[in-house]
Amino acid sequence: MSKYGLYTKGQVESSHHINIVEMPSISQAEAYFAGVKQMPLSQFQQLFIVKEITQSDKSLLYGNR
């Protein structure tokens, strides 16, 4: 399983995710987030973008351990 992050489109601070989920595929992650936002997938895709998260954020949470 991979981790996917939900981001708003068109924001300057797009490097910050809104939410993270672990799913087998990006299409399943998009469907999950669209359900959470309670909107059709087509509308969801106009407002948000889902990207796979590859790097670990542990260094930000725990210092440089």
PDB file with SEQRES, HELIX, SHEET and CRYST1 records, atoms N, CA, C and O in Angstrom:
SEQRES   1 A   65  MET SER LYS TYR GLY LEU TYR THR LYS GLY GLN VAL GLU          
SEQRES   2 A   65  SER SER HIS HIS ILE ASN ILE VAL GLU MET PRO SER ILE          
SEQRES   3 A   65  SER GLN ALA GLU ALA TYR PHE ALA GLY VAL LYS GLN MET          
SEQRES   4 A   65  PRO LEU SER GLN PHE GLN GLN LEU PHE ILE VAL LYS GLU          
SEQRES   5 A   65  ILE THR GLN SER ASP LYS SER LEU LEU TYR GLY ASN ARG          
HELIX    1 AA1 ILE A   26  LYS A   37  1                                  12    
HELIX    2 AA2 LEU A   41  LEU A   47  1                                   7    
HELIX    3 AA3 LYS A   58  TYR A   62  1                                   5    
SHEET    1 AA1 3 ASN A  19  MET A  23  0                                        
SHEET    2 AA1 3 SER A   2  THR A   8 -1                                        
SHEET    3 AA1 3 PHE A  48  ILE A  53 -1                                        
CRYST1    1.000    1.000    1.000  90.00  90.00  90.00 P 1           1          
ATOM      1  N   MET A   1       0.841  -1.186   0.000  1.00  0.00           N  
ATOM      2  CA  MET A   1       0.000   0.000   0.000  1.00  0.00           C  
ATOM      3  C   MET A   1       0.879   1.239   0.000  1.00  0.00           C  
ATOM      4  O   MET A   1       1.981   1.244   0.547  1.00  0.00           O  
ATOM      5  N   SER A   2       0.371   2.274  -0.618  1.00  0.00           N  
ATOM      6  CA  SER A   2       1.079   3.545  -0.692  1.00  0.00           C  
ATOM      7  C   SER A   2       0.306   4.603   0.071  1.00  0.00           C  
ATOM      8  O   SER A   2      -0.893   4.466   0.316  1.00  0.00           O  
ATOM      9  N   LYS A   3       1.013   5.664   0.442  1.00  0.00           N  
ATOM     10  CA  LYS A   3       0.364   6.797   1.102  1.00  0.00           C  
ATOM     11  C   LYS A   3       0.079   7.864   0.063  1.00  0.00           C  
ATOM     12  O   LYS A   3       0.909   8.155  -0.799  1.00  0.00           O  
ATOM     13  N   TYR A   4      -1.113   8.445   0.161  1.00  0.00           N  
ATOM     14  CA  TYR A   4      -1.526   9.501  -0.748  1.00  0.00           C  
ATOM     15  C   TYR A   4      -1.970  10.700   0.064  1.00  0.00           C  
ATOM     16  O   TYR A   4      -2.631  10.554   1.092  1.00  0.00           O  
ATOM     17  N   GLY A   5      -1.605  11.886  -0.398  1.00  0.00           N  
ATOM     18  CA  GLY A   5      -1.983  13.113   0.275  1.00  0.00           C  
ATOM     19  C   GLY A   5      -2.997  13.894  -0.540  1.00  0.00           C  
ATOM     20  O   GLY A   5      -2.972  13.867  -1.770  1.00  0.00           O  
ATOM     21  N   LEU A   6      -3.875  14.578   0.143  1.00  0.00           N  
ATOM     22  CA  LEU A   6      -4.884  15.434  -0.474  1.00  0.00           C  
ATOM     23  C   LEU A   6      -4.401  16.872  -0.398  1.00  0.00           C  
ATOM     24  O   LEU A   6      -4.032  17.351   0.675  1.00  0.00           O  
ATOM     25  N   TYR A   7      -4.402  17.561  -1.529  1.00  0.00           N  
ATOM     26  CA  TYR A   7      -3.940  18.945  -1.615  1.00  0.00           C  
ATOM     27  C   TYR A   7      -4.994  19.789  -2.322  1.00  0.00           C  
ATOM     28  O   TYR A   7      -5.727  19.284  -3.172  1.00  0.00           O  
ATOM     29  N   THR A   8      -5.072  21.064  -1.976  1.00  0.00           N  
ATOM     30  CA  THR A   8      -5.958  21.967  -2.710  1.00  0.00           C  
ATOM     31  C   THR A   8      -5.241  22.442  -3.960  1.00  0.00           C  
ATOM     32  O   THR A   8      -4.027  22.644  -3.949  1.00  0.00           O  
ATOM     33  N   LYS A   9      -5.987  22.618  -5.028  1.00  0.00           N  
ATOM     34  CA  LYS A   9      -5.408  23.114  -6.283  1.00  0.00           C  
ATOM     35  C   LYS A   9      -5.273  24.625  -6.210  1.00  0.00           C  
ATOM     36  O   LYS A   9      -6.118  25.304  -5.628  1.00  0.00           O  
ATOM     37  N   GLY A  10      -4.203  25.149  -6.805  1.00  0.00           N  
ATOM     38  CA  GLY A  10      -4.052  26.575  -6.967  1.00  0.00           C  
ATOM     39  C   GLY A  10      -3.599  27.339  -5.742  1.00  0.00           C  
ATOM     40  O   GLY A  10      -3.564  28.569  -5.765  1.00  0.00           O  
ATOM     41  N   GLN A  11      -3.255  26.648  -4.681  1.00  0.00           N  
ATOM     42  CA  GLN A  11      -2.788  27.329  -3.477  1.00  0.00           C  
ATOM     43  C   GLN A  11      -1.273  27.480  -3.516  1.00  0.00           C  
ATOM     44  O   GLN A  11      -0.566  26.597  -4.002  1.00  0.00           O  
ATOM     45  N   VAL A  12      -0.791  28.573  -3.016  1.00  0.00           N  
ATOM     46  CA  VAL A  12       0.655  28.813  -2.971  1.00  0.00           C  
ATOM     47  C   VAL A  12       1.318  27.802  -2.054  1.00  0.00           C  
ATOM     48  O   VAL A  12       2.407  27.312  -2.355  1.00  0.00           O  
ATOM     49  N   GLU A  13       0.678  27.486  -0.944  1.00  0.00           N  
ATOM     50  CA  GLU A  13       1.247  26.540  -0.001  1.00  0.00           C  
ATOM     51  C   GLU A  13       0.829  25.105  -0.334  1.00  0.00           C  
ATOM     52  O   GLU A  13       0.394  24.356   0.540  1.00  0.00           O  
ATOM     53  N   SER A  14       0.964  24.739  -1.595  1.00  0.00           N  
ATOM     54  CA  SER A  14       0.516  23.426  -2.058  1.00  0.00           C  
ATOM     55  C   SER A  14       1.375  22.284  -1.529  1.00  0.00           C  
ATOM     56  O   SER A  14       1.015  21.118  -1.690  1.00  0.00           O  
ATOM     57  N   SER A  15       2.510  22.600  -0.898  1.00  0.00           N  
ATOM     58  CA  SER A  15       3.360  21.545  -0.369  1.00  0.00           C  
ATOM     59  C   SER A  15       2.788  20.946   0.915  1.00  0.00           C  
ATOM     60  O   SER A  15       3.282  19.923   1.389  1.00  0.00           O  
ATOM     61  N   HIS A  16       1.758  21.567   1.481  1.00  0.00           N  
ATOM     62  CA  HIS A  16       1.156  21.067   2.708  1.00  0.00           C  
ATOM     63  C   HIS A  16      -0.090  20.254   2.378  1.00  0.00           C  
ATOM     64  O   HIS A  16      -1.017  20.743   1.731  1.00  0.00           O  
ATOM     65  N   HIS A  17      -0.095  19.015   2.831  1.00  0.00           N  
ATOM     66  CA  HIS A  17      -1.265  18.172   2.568  1.00  0.00           C  
ATOM     67  C   HIS A  17      -2.377  18.490   3.567  1.00  0.00           C  
ATOM     68  O   HIS A  17      -2.124  18.959   4.677  1.00  0.00           O  
ATOM     69  N   ILE A  18      -3.590  18.229   3.152  1.00  0.00           N  
ATOM     70  CA  ILE A  18      -4.757  18.413   4.003  1.00  0.00           C  
ATOM     71  C   ILE A  18      -5.012  17.136   4.790  1.00  0.00           C  
ATOM     72  O   ILE A  18      -5.371  17.177   5.966  1.00  0.00           O  
ATOM     73  N   ASN A  19      -4.824  16.014   4.130  1.00  0.00           N  
ATOM     74  CA  ASN A  19      -5.137  14.721   4.726  1.00  0.00           C  
ATOM     75  C   ASN A  19      -4.272  13.660   4.071  1.00  0.00           C  
ATOM     76  O   ASN A  19      -3.809  13.848   2.947  1.00  0.00           O  
ATOM     77  N   ILE A  20      -4.050  12.559   4.753  1.00  0.00           N  
ATOM     78  CA  ILE A  20      -3.263  11.439   4.217  1.00  0.00           C  
ATOM     79  C   ILE A  20      -4.066  10.161   4.405  1.00  0.00           C  
ATOM     80  O   ILE A  20      -4.748   9.981   5.414  1.00  0.00           O  
ATOM     81  N   VAL A  21      -3.974   9.278   3.419  1.00  0.00           N  
ATOM     82  CA  VAL A  21      -4.633   7.982   3.516  1.00  0.00           C  
ATOM     83  C   VAL A  21      -3.720   6.930   2.883  1.00  0.00           C  
ATOM     84  O   VAL A  21      -2.951   7.233   1.971  1.00  0.00           O  
ATOM     85  N   GLU A  22      -3.813   5.697   3.374  1.00  0.00           N  
ATOM     86  CA  GLU A  22      -3.097   4.585   2.754  1.00  0.00           C  
ATOM     87  C   GLU A  22      -4.084   3.783   1.928  1.00  0.00           C  
ATOM     88  O   GLU A  22      -5.086   3.290   2.444  1.00  0.00           O  
ATOM     89  N   MET A  23      -3.794   3.658   0.647  1.00  0.00           N  
ATOM     90  CA  MET A  23      -4.673   2.944  -0.282  1.00  0.00           C  
ATOM     91  C   MET A  23      -3.818   2.177  -1.285  1.00  0.00           C  
ATOM     92  O   MET A  23      -2.649   2.508  -1.486  1.00  0.00           O  
ATOM     93  N   PRO A  24      -4.396   1.152  -1.915  1.00  0.00           N  
ATOM     94  CA  PRO A  24      -3.639   0.392  -2.919  1.00  0.00           C  
ATOM     95  C   PRO A  24      -3.341   1.176  -4.192  1.00  0.00           C  
ATOM     96  O   PRO A  24      -2.342   0.901  -4.856  1.00  0.00           O  
ATOM     97  N   SER A  25      -4.189   2.154  -4.551  1.00  0.00           N  
ATOM     98  CA  SER A  25      -3.970   2.905  -5.792  1.00  0.00           C  
ATOM     99  C   SER A  25      -4.425   4.346  -5.630  1.00  0.00           C  
ATOM    100  O   SER A  25      -5.201   4.676  -4.733  1.00  0.00           O  
ATOM    101  N   ILE A  26      -3.921   5.202  -6.523  1.00  0.00           N  
ATOM    102  CA  ILE A  26      -4.284   6.621  -6.464  1.00  0.00           C  
ATOM    103  C   ILE A  26      -5.761   6.836  -6.798  1.00  0.00           C  
ATOM    104  O   ILE A  26      -6.391   7.744  -6.256  1.00  0.00           O  
ATOM    105  N   SER A  27      -6.313   6.010  -7.682  1.00  0.00           N  
ATOM    106  CA  SER A  27      -7.734   6.166  -8.024  1.00  0.00           C  
ATOM    107  C   SER A  27      -8.619   5.830  -6.824  1.00  0.00           C  
ATOM    108  O   SER A  27      -9.658   6.461  -6.625  1.00  0.00           O  
ATOM    109  N   GLN A  28      -8.217   4.847  -6.028  1.00  0.00           N  
ATOM    110  CA  GLN A  28      -8.983   4.531  -4.819  1.00  0.00           C  
ATOM    111  C   GLN A  28      -8.853   5.643  -3.785  1.00  0.00           C  
ATOM    112  O   GLN A  28      -9.807   5.943  -3.067  1.00  0.00           O  
ATOM    113  N   ALA A  29      -7.671   6.255  -3.708  1.00  0.00           N  
ATOM    114  CA  ALA A  29      -7.472   7.371  -2.786  1.00  0.00           C  
ATOM    115  C   ALA A  29      -8.332   8.562  -3.199  1.00  0.00           C  
ATOM    116  O   ALA A  29      -8.932   9.217  -2.347  1.00  0.00           O  
ATOM    117  N   GLU A  30      -8.397   8.850  -4.511  1.00  0.00           N  
ATOM    118  CA  GLU A  30      -9.261   9.932  -5.004  1.00  0.00           C  
ATOM    119  C   GLU A  30     -10.719   9.667  -4.663  1.00  0.00           C  
ATOM    120  O   GLU A  30     -11.426  10.571  -4.217  1.00  0.00           O  
ATOM    121  N   ALA A  31     -11.170   8.448  -4.865  1.00  0.00           N  
ATOM    122  CA  ALA A  31     -12.555   8.095  -4.566  1.00  0.00           C  
ATOM    123  C   ALA A  31     -12.835   8.229  -3.065  1.00  0.00           C  
ATOM    124  O   ALA A  31     -13.905   8.690  -2.667  1.00  0.00           O  
ATOM    125  N   TYR A  32     -11.877   7.828  -2.247  1.00  0.00           N  
ATOM    126  CA  TYR A  32     -12.028   7.946  -0.795  1.00  0.00           C  
ATOM    127  C   TYR A  32     -12.167   9.416  -0.387  1.00  0.00           C  
ATOM    128  O   TYR A  32     -13.089   9.780   0.342  1.00  0.00           O  
ATOM    129  N   PHE A  33     -11.239  10.257  -0.864  1.00  0.00           N  
ATOM    130  CA  PHE A  33     -11.264  11.672  -0.493  1.00  0.00           C  
ATOM    131  C   PHE A  33     -12.522  12.369  -1.019  1.00  0.00           C  
ATOM    132  O   PHE A  33     -13.079  13.230  -0.337  1.00  0.00           O  
ATOM    133  N   ALA A  34     -12.971  12.010  -2.214  1.00  0.00           N  
ATOM    134  CA  ALA A  34     -14.207  12.584  -2.761  1.00  0.00           C  
ATOM    135  C   ALA A  34     -15.386  12.217  -1.866  1.00  0.00           C  
ATOM    136  O   ALA A  34     -16.276  13.038  -1.640  1.00  0.00           O  
ATOM    137  N   GLY A  35     -15.393  10.996  -1.360  1.00  0.00           N  
ATOM    138  CA  GLY A  35     -16.447  10.571  -0.436  1.00  0.00           C  
ATOM    139  C   GLY A  35     -16.397  11.340   0.873  1.00  0.00           C  
ATOM    140  O   GLY A  35     -17.434  11.720   1.415  1.00  0.00           O  
ATOM    141  N   VAL A  36     -15.188  11.570   1.382  1.00  0.00           N  
ATOM    142  CA  VAL A  36     -15.022  12.340   2.617  1.00  0.00           C  
ATOM    143  C   VAL A  36     -15.544  13.764   2.425  1.00  0.00           C  
ATOM    144  O   VAL A  36     -16.184  14.323   3.316  1.00  0.00           O  
ATOM    145  N   LYS A  37     -15.267  14.342   1.261  1.00  0.00           N  
ATOM    146  CA  LYS A  37     -15.717  15.705   0.957  1.00  0.00           C  
ATOM    147  C   LYS A  37     -17.174  15.747   0.510  1.00  0.00           C  
ATOM    148  O   LYS A  37     -17.744  16.826   0.344  1.00  0.00           O  
ATOM    149  N   GLN A  38     -17.778  14.575   0.317  1.00  0.00           N  
ATOM    150  CA  GLN A  38     -19.183  14.444  -0.088  1.00  0.00           C  
ATOM    151  C   GLN A  38     -19.473  15.208  -1.373  1.00  0.00           C  
ATOM    152  O   GLN A  38     -20.401  16.013  -1.439  1.00  0.00           O  
ATOM    153  N   MET A  39     -18.653  14.937  -2.403  1.00  0.00           N  
ATOM    154  CA  MET A  39     -18.886  15.551  -3.706  1.00  0.00           C  
ATOM    155  C   MET A  39     -18.582  14.545  -4.807  1.00  0.00           C  
ATOM    156  O   MET A  39     -17.814  13.606  -4.596  1.00  0.00           O  
ATOM    157  N   PRO A  40     -19.181  14.734  -5.980  1.00  0.00           N  
ATOM    158  CA  PRO A  40     -18.888  13.854  -7.109  1.00  0.00           C  
ATOM    159  C   PRO A  40     -17.409  13.938  -7.488  1.00  0.00           C  
ATOM    160  O   PRO A  40     -16.771  14.975  -7.309  1.00  0.00           O  
ATOM    161  N   LEU A  41     -16.879  12.845  -8.008  1.00  0.00           N  
ATOM    162  CA  LEU A  41     -15.457  12.783  -8.356  1.00  0.00           C  
ATOM    163  C   LEU A  41     -15.060  13.883  -9.333  1.00  0.00           C  
ATOM    164  O   LEU A  41     -13.981  14.461  -9.201  1.00  0.00           O  
ATOM    165  N   SER A  42     -15.917  14.185 -10.317  1.00  0.00           N  
ATOM    166  CA  SER A  42     -15.590  15.219 -11.300  1.00  0.00           C  
ATOM    167  C   SER A  42     -15.437  16.595 -10.640  1.00  0.00           C  
ATOM    168  O   SER A  42     -14.528  17.350 -10.984  1.00  0.00           O  
ATOM    169  N   GLN A  43     -16.312  16.915  -9.708  1.00  0.00           N  
ATOM    170  CA  GLN A  43     -16.220  18.192  -8.987  1.00  0.00           C  
ATOM    171  C   GLN A  43     -15.002  18.196  -8.069  1.00  0.00           C  
ATOM    172  O   GLN A  43     -14.293  19.197  -7.974  1.00  0.00           O  
ATOM    173  N   PHE A  44     -14.764  17.082  -7.400  1.00  0.00           N  
ATOM    174  CA  PHE A  44     -13.614  16.940  -6.505  1.00  0.00           C  
ATOM    175  C   PHE A  44     -12.308  17.198  -7.253  1.00  0.00           C  
ATOM    176  O   PHE A  44     -11.423  17.888  -6.747  1.00  0.00           O  
ATOM    177  N   GLN A  45     -12.192  16.638  -8.466  1.00  0.00           N  
ATOM    178  CA  GLN A  45     -10.956  16.769  -9.242  1.00  0.00           C  
ATOM    179  C   GLN A  45     -10.715  18.200  -9.722  1.00  0.00           C  
ATOM    180  O   GLN A  45      -9.582  18.550 -10.056  1.00  0.00           O  
ATOM    181  N   GLN A  46     -11.744  19.024  -9.761  1.00  0.00           N  
ATOM    182  CA  GLN A  46     -11.575  20.433 -10.129  1.00  0.00           C  
ATOM    183  C   GLN A  46     -11.004  21.251  -8.981  1.00  0.00           C  
ATOM    184  O   GLN A  46     -10.360  22.275  -9.210  1.00  0.00           O  
ATOM    185  N   LEU A  47     -11.233  20.812  -7.752  1.00  0.00           N  
ATOM    186  CA  LEU A  47     -10.826  21.580  -6.576  1.00  0.00           C  
ATOM    187  C   LEU A  47      -9.593  21.030  -5.872  1.00  0.00           C  
ATOM    188  O   LEU A  47      -8.842  21.781  -5.250  1.00  0.00           O  
ATOM    189  N   PHE A  48      -9.385  19.716  -5.971  1.00  0.00           N  
ATOM    190  CA  PHE A  48      -8.329  19.063  -5.202  1.00  0.00           C  
ATOM    191  C   PHE A  48      -7.445  18.209  -6.101  1.00  0.00           C  
ATOM    192  O   PHE A  48      -7.823  17.848  -7.216  1.00  0.00           O  
ATOM    193  N   ILE A  49      -6.268  17.896  -5.590  1.00  0.00           N  
ATOM    194  CA  ILE A  49      -5.362  16.983  -6.275  1.00  0.00           C  
ATOM    195  C   ILE A  49      -4.845  15.971  -5.251  1.00  0.00           C  
ATOM    196  O   ILE A  49      -4.585  16.317  -4.099  1.00  0.00           O  
ATOM    197  N   VAL A  50      -4.702  14.730  -5.682  1.00  0.00           N  
ATOM    198  CA  VAL A  50      -4.180  13.669  -4.823  1.00  0.00           C  
ATOM    199  C   VAL A  50      -2.825  13.257  -5.379  1.00  0.00           C  
ATOM    200  O   VAL A  50      -2.694  12.969  -6.569  1.00  0.00           O  
ATOM    201  N   LYS A  51      -1.817  13.232  -4.511  1.00  0.00           N  
ATOM    202  CA  LYS A  51      -0.468  12.859  -4.928  1.00  0.00           C  
ATOM    203  C   LYS A  51       0.079  11.784  -4.004  1.00  0.00           C  
ATOM    204  O   LYS A  51      -0.227  11.751  -2.812  1.00  0.00           O  
ATOM    205  N   GLU A  52       0.895  10.904  -4.576  1.00  0.00           N  
ATOM    206  CA  GLU A  52       1.552   9.892  -3.756  1.00  0.00           C  
ATOM    207  C   GLU A  52       2.633  10.552  -2.916  1.00  0.00           C  
ATOM    208  O   GLU A  52       3.381  11.403  -3.397  1.00  0.00           O  
ATOM    209  N   ILE A  53       2.702  10.149  -1.662  1.00  0.00           N  
ATOM    210  CA  ILE A  53       3.718  10.677  -0.754  1.00  0.00           C  
ATOM    211  C   ILE A  53       4.849   9.658  -0.694  1.00  0.00           C  
ATOM    212  O   ILE A  53       4.663   8.537  -0.219  1.00  0.00           O  
ATOM    213  N   THR A  54       6.018  10.056  -1.178  1.00  0.00           N  
ATOM    214  CA  THR A  54       7.142   9.126  -1.245  1.00  0.00           C  
ATOM    215  C   THR A  54       8.165   9.357  -0.151  1.00  0.00           C  
ATOM    216  O   THR A  54       8.757   8.396   0.342  1.00  0.00           O  
ATOM    217  N   GLN A  55       8.393  10.606   0.245  1.00  0.00           N  
ATOM    218  CA  GLN A  55       9.391  10.861   1.279  1.00  0.00           C  
ATOM    219  C   GLN A  55       8.750  10.774   2.656  1.00  0.00           C  
ATOM    220  O   GLN A  55       7.547  10.990   2.807  1.00  0.00           O  
ATOM    221  N   SER A  56       9.547  10.463   3.638  1.00  0.00           N  
ATOM    222  CA  SER A  56       9.064  10.363   5.004  1.00  0.00           C  
ATOM    223  C   SER A  56       9.063  11.739   5.660  1.00  0.00           C  
ATOM    224  O   SER A  56       9.980  12.534   5.454  1.00  0.00           O  
ATOM    225  N   ASP A  57       8.038  12.010   6.442  1.00  0.00           N  
ATOM    226  CA  ASP A  57       7.957  13.279   7.159  1.00  0.00           C  
ATOM    227  C   ASP A  57       8.480  13.149   8.585  1.00  0.00           C  
ATOM    228  O   ASP A  57       8.332  14.075   9.382  1.00  0.00           O  
ATOM    229  N   LYS A  58       9.094  12.007   8.916  1.00  0.00           N  
ATOM    230  CA  LYS A  58       9.551  11.797  10.296  1.00  0.00           C  
ATOM    231  C   LYS A  58      10.564  12.840  10.719  1.00  0.00           C  
ATOM    232  O   LYS A  58      10.577  13.233  11.885  1.00  0.00           O  
ATOM    233  N   SER A  59      11.408  13.299   9.823  1.00  0.00           N  
ATOM    234  CA  SER A  59      12.414  14.287  10.208  1.00  0.00           C  
ATOM    235  C   SER A  59      11.756  15.585  10.678  1.00  0.00           C  
ATOM    236  O   SER A  59      12.312  16.291  11.520  1.00  0.00           O  
ATOM    237  N   LEU A  60      10.583  15.901  10.143  1.00  0.00           N  
ATOM    238  CA  LEU A  60       9.880  17.099  10.568  1.00  0.00           C  
ATOM    239  C   LEU A  60       9.219  16.908  11.940  1.00  0.00           C  
ATOM    240  O   LEU A  60       9.139  17.840  12.740  1.00  0.00           O  
ATOM    241  N   LEU A  61       8.755  15.700  12.189  1.00  0.00           N  
ATOM    242  CA  LEU A  61       8.041  15.441  13.438  1.00  0.00           C  
ATOM    243  C   LEU A  61       8.982  15.143  14.603  1.00  0.00           C  
ATOM    244  O   LEU A  61       8.700  15.526  15.738  1.00  0.00           O  
ATOM    245  N   TYR A  62      10.076  14.475  14.336  1.00  0.00           N  
ATOM    246  CA  TYR A  62      10.950  13.985  15.396  1.00  0.00           C  
ATOM    247  C   TYR A  62      12.334  14.622  15.357  1.00  0.00           C  
ATOM    248  O   TYR A  62      13.256  14.092  15.977  1.00  0.00           O  
ATOM    249  N   GLY A  63      12.512  15.716  14.667  1.00  0.00           N  
ATOM    250  CA  GLY A  63      13.849  16.281  14.536  1.00  0.00           C  
ATOM    251  C   GLY A  63      14.632  15.463  13.523  1.00  0.00           C  
ATOM    252  O   GLY A  63      14.036  14.883  12.615  1.00  0.00           O  
ATOM    253  N   ASN A  64      15.924  15.403  13.650  1.00  0.00           N  
ATOM    254  CA  ASN A  64      16.758  14.688  12.669  1.00  0.00           C  
ATOM    255  C   ASN A  64      17.186  13.323  13.186  1.00  0.00           C  
ATOM    256  O   ASN A  64      18.285  12.870  12.869  1.00  0.00           O  
ATOM    257  N   ARG A  65      16.370  12.672  13.953  1.00  0.00           N  
ATOM    258  CA  ARG A  65      16.718  11.335  14.461  1.00  0.00           C  
ATOM    259  C   ARG A  65      16.655  10.299  13.384  1.00  0.00           C  
ATOM    260  O   ARG A  65      16.918   9.124  13.641  1.00  0.00           O  
TER     261      ARG A  65                                                      
END                                                                             
